[in-house]
Amino acid sequence: MPASVPFSSPHNQQACPALYLYPLNDTFIPKHITLIGGQRVKIGRQTNAKTVPTERNGYFDSNILSRQHAEIWEEGGKIYIKDVKSSNGTFINGERLSPEGVESDPFELKNEDIVEFGIDIIGEDNTTIIHHKVAARVMCIFTEEAVQMGGSP
Protein backbone atom coordinates (compact mmCIF):
# COMPACT_ATOMS: atom_id res chain seq x y z
CA MET A 1 0.00 0.00 0.00
CA PRO A 2 1.51 3.39 -0.98
CA ALA A 3 2.37 5.86 1.74
CA SER A 4 -0.21 8.57 2.11
CA VAL A 5 0.74 12.14 1.31
CA PRO A 6 0.32 14.46 4.29
CA PHE A 7 -2.45 17.01 3.88
CA SER A 8 -0.07 19.91 4.43
CA SER A 9 2.23 19.08 1.53
CA PRO A 10 4.20 21.95 -0.04
CA HIS A 11 1.71 21.95 -2.93
CA ASN A 12 -1.04 23.05 -0.56
CA GLN A 13 1.05 26.00 0.59
CA GLN A 14 0.95 27.81 -2.80
CA ALA A 15 -1.41 30.46 -1.53
CA CYS A 16 0.18 33.55 -3.04
CA PRO A 17 -0.77 36.01 -4.21
CA ALA A 18 -3.59 36.47 -1.75
CA LEU A 19 -5.79 39.09 -0.20
CA TYR A 20 -6.39 39.00 3.55
CA LEU A 21 -9.46 40.80 4.88
CA TYR A 22 -9.56 41.59 8.59
CA PRO A 23 -13.03 42.55 9.91
CA LEU A 24 -13.50 45.98 11.46
CA ASN A 25 -17.05 45.49 12.75
CA ASP A 26 -17.43 41.79 13.61
CA THR A 27 -19.54 41.06 10.51
CA PHE A 28 -17.38 38.10 9.36
CA ILE A 29 -14.40 35.92 10.23
CA PRO A 30 -11.01 36.99 8.79
CA LYS A 31 -10.68 35.93 5.15
CA HIS A 32 -7.66 34.66 3.21
CA ILE A 33 -8.58 34.73 -0.47
CA THR A 34 -6.02 33.28 -2.88
CA LEU A 35 -5.68 34.96 -6.28
CA ILE A 36 -3.80 32.38 -8.33
CA GLY A 37 -3.46 32.39 -12.11
CA GLY A 38 -5.25 35.66 -12.76
CA GLN A 39 -8.57 34.26 -11.55
CA ARG A 40 -11.20 36.81 -10.59
CA VAL A 41 -12.80 36.16 -7.22
CA LYS A 42 -16.38 37.31 -6.83
CA ILE A 43 -17.44 39.20 -3.73
CA GLY A 44 -21.12 38.86 -2.89
CA ARG A 45 -23.78 37.70 -0.49
CA GLN A 46 -24.74 34.13 0.23
CA THR A 47 -27.65 33.02 -1.95
CA ASN A 48 -27.47 29.20 -1.85
CA ALA A 49 -25.46 26.22 -0.60
CA LYS A 50 -22.70 26.89 -3.18
CA THR A 51 -22.09 30.39 -1.83
CA VAL A 52 -21.81 29.62 1.89
CA PRO A 53 -19.25 32.05 3.37
CA THR A 54 -15.90 30.54 4.37
CA GLU A 55 -12.55 32.06 5.29
CA ARG A 56 -11.28 31.21 1.78
CA ASN A 57 -13.98 32.73 -0.45
CA GLY A 58 -15.53 36.11 -1.17
CA TYR A 59 -19.04 35.39 0.07
CA PHE A 60 -20.56 37.05 3.12
CA ASP A 61 -23.69 36.47 5.19
CA SER A 62 -24.94 40.01 4.66
CA ASN A 63 -28.18 41.55 3.39
CA ILE A 64 -26.25 44.67 2.36
CA LEU A 65 -24.23 43.04 -0.42
CA SER A 66 -25.52 42.38 -3.90
CA ARG A 67 -25.38 38.77 -5.14
CA GLN A 68 -22.50 39.86 -7.33
CA HIS A 69 -21.07 42.89 -5.60
CA ALA A 70 -17.40 43.21 -6.57
CA GLU A 71 -14.45 41.31 -8.05
CA ILE A 72 -10.84 41.05 -6.89
CA TRP A 73 -7.84 39.78 -8.82
CA GLU A 74 -4.05 39.97 -9.10
CA GLU A 75 -2.38 41.33 -12.23
CA GLY A 76 1.21 42.41 -12.76
CA GLY A 77 2.13 42.09 -9.10
CA LYS A 78 -0.76 44.23 -7.88
CA ILE A 79 -4.17 43.38 -6.44
CA TYR A 80 -7.22 45.09 -7.92
CA ILE A 81 -10.87 45.45 -6.99
CA LYS A 82 -13.84 46.72 -8.95
CA ASP A 83 -17.50 47.18 -8.14
CA VAL A 84 -19.72 45.18 -10.51
CA LYS A 85 -22.91 47.27 -10.51
CA SER A 86 -23.77 46.78 -6.83
CA SER A 87 -26.69 48.60 -5.24
CA ASN A 88 -25.03 49.71 -1.99
CA GLY A 89 -21.54 50.38 -3.33
CA THR A 90 -17.92 49.42 -2.74
CA PHE A 91 -15.76 51.91 -0.85
CA ILE A 92 -11.97 52.17 -0.51
CA ASN A 93 -10.80 54.44 2.32
CA GLY A 94 -14.24 56.08 2.34
CA GLU A 95 -14.42 56.76 -1.42
CA ARG A 96 -17.21 55.06 -3.40
CA LEU A 97 -15.82 53.40 -6.53
CA SER A 98 -18.89 54.01 -8.73
CA PRO A 99 -22.53 55.17 -8.58
CA GLU A 100 -25.30 52.67 -7.85
CA GLY A 101 -25.70 50.09 -10.62
CA VAL A 102 -22.56 51.25 -12.48
CA GLU A 103 -19.46 49.08 -12.91
CA SER A 104 -16.37 50.84 -11.57
CA ASP A 105 -12.90 51.08 -13.02
CA PRO A 106 -10.34 48.73 -11.42
CA PHE A 107 -8.84 50.17 -8.23
CA GLU A 108 -5.50 48.99 -6.84
CA LEU A 109 -5.62 47.73 -3.25
CA LYS A 110 -2.71 48.45 -0.93
CA ASN A 111 -1.84 47.21 2.55
CA GLU A 112 -3.86 48.87 5.30
CA ASP A 113 -6.56 50.13 2.91
CA ILE A 114 -10.04 50.04 4.40
CA VAL A 115 -12.56 48.35 2.10
CA GLU A 116 -16.29 48.54 2.75
CA PHE A 117 -18.96 46.62 0.90
CA GLY A 118 -22.29 48.41 1.21
CA ILE A 119 -23.45 50.90 3.81
CA ASP A 120 -24.95 50.61 7.29
CA ILE A 121 -28.75 50.54 7.11
CA ILE A 122 -30.20 52.66 9.93
CA GLY A 123 -33.61 52.10 11.50
CA GLU A 124 -36.46 54.61 11.75
CA ASP A 125 -35.06 55.92 15.05
CA ASN A 126 -32.02 57.17 13.06
CA THR A 127 -29.60 55.50 15.51
CA THR A 128 -30.09 51.72 15.43
CA ILE A 129 -28.13 49.89 12.76
CA ILE A 130 -30.43 47.23 11.29
CA HIS A 131 -27.89 45.82 8.81
CA HIS A 132 -24.14 46.37 9.06
CA LYS A 133 -21.91 47.06 6.07
CA VAL A 134 -19.00 44.65 5.60
CA ALA A 135 -15.88 46.58 6.59
CA ALA A 136 -12.32 45.24 6.52
CA ARG A 137 -8.66 46.17 6.66
CA VAL A 138 -6.69 44.88 3.66
CA MET A 139 -3.40 42.99 3.60
CA CYS A 140 -1.92 42.08 0.19
CA ILE A 141 0.31 39.00 0.23
CA PHE A 142 2.73 38.17 -2.60
CA THR A 143 5.39 35.56 -3.25
CA GLU A 144 9.05 36.34 -2.60
CA GLU A 145 9.58 36.38 -6.35
CA ALA A 146 6.79 38.91 -6.84
CA VAL A 147 8.25 41.20 -4.16
CA GLN A 148 11.69 41.07 -5.79
CA MET A 149 10.29 41.62 -9.29
CA GLY A 150 8.30 44.58 -8.04
CA GLY A 151 11.54 46.34 -7.12
CA SER A 152 10.46 46.97 -3.54
CA PRO A 153 13.23 48.43 -1.37
N, C-alpha and C positions, 0 to 999 in steps of 0.2 A: 504494500500500500504506500503511495507516495506521501512524502511529508507535506503537511498542510502549510500554506503560506500564512504568516501572521497578518492579521487585519491591518496593522499599522505598517505595512511595507512602504519603502520609499516612494513607490508609485502613488500611494494615497496622499503623500505629502505635497504634491504639486498643486498648491492652492494659490499660486500667484500668477498674474496680478489678482488682487482682491480689494473689495471695499468693505470696511468694517463700519457699522452703524451703531453708535452707542446712544441709548434712549435718554432724552432729557426730561421726560414727563411720565415715565412708568407706563407707557402705552404698549410696549413690546419688550421681548427679551433681546439682548444684543445680537446683532446679525453679522455674519461673516459670509459675504457673497463673492464667490469666485467668478472671475471674468476671463476665462481661458478661451483662446482661439478667436477673439473678436466677437464672441457671442453677445447678443443684447439680452440683458436680463430685464424682464418686465416687473414694474412696481405696480401693485394694485391691491384691491381688497379681496378677501376670501369670498368665493361665490359657490364653490362646490368642493367635493372631496379631493379633487386634484390640486386645489389651490389653498390647502390648509397651511397656515403660516408655520415656518420652521426657522431655525437660526441660519439656515443656508439658502433661503430663497427670498424673493422680494415681495411676498404676500403678507398682508397685515389684517388682523381682525379689527376693522375700523369701518364705521359707516360714513366717514368723511371722504375716504378715497374712492375714486372711480374704479370700475373693474380693471380698466387699463389706464393707469394714472401717469406713469413716467417710464422711461427706459434708462438703463445705465450700461456702459460698455467701456472697454479699454481700447485705445488706438494710439499708436506712436508713443507709447510710454506715458500716456496721460489717461485719466479716467474722466469720462463725460457723462452728463445727465441731460435729458430733455423731457419736457412735459409733452404728453401725447393727447392733447385736447381734453384735459381733465376739467371737471366743473369747479372744484374748490382750489385749484392751483398748486403749483410747486414753487417753493421759495428757497433761495440760497442767501444766507446772511440777511434775511428780511426782505429781499427783492423778489417780486413775483416774476417768473420767467416768461409768461405770456398771458394774455387775457383769457377769460373763460372760453373753453371750446376751441382754442387756437393752439396748434402745435408750436412749441418754442424752437428756437435755434439751440444747437448743442451748447452746453455750458461746462467748462472744465471745473472739476471738483478738486479742492486742495485740502491737505490736512487741516483739521480744526474748523473747517467750514461748518456752518449750522444749516442743515437741510430740513425743511418742513413740508410735509405733504398735507395739503388742506389747511383749514382754519378751524379754530375753536368755534363750536356752535353754542351760543349763549341762550339761556331760557328767557321766558317773558319777564322775569324779575331783573333782567339785565346784569346779573352777577353770577348765577349758577351756570357752570359749563355742562351742557347736556352731552355733547360729544367732543372729545379731545382730538386736536390735530395730532399727526404723527411727527414728532420732532426728534432730531438726532444730531450728534456730533460725528463728523466724518473722519475716518483714518484711511488713507490710500496706501496699500501694501504692494510693493513690487519685488521682483526677483533681484538678486545681486547684480546680475547681468544688466537688467533694465536700469538700475541706479547708475552703474558705471557708464552705460551708453548715453544716459541722459546728461552726462557731464556735471553731475552734482558735485559741489566742493567737498 
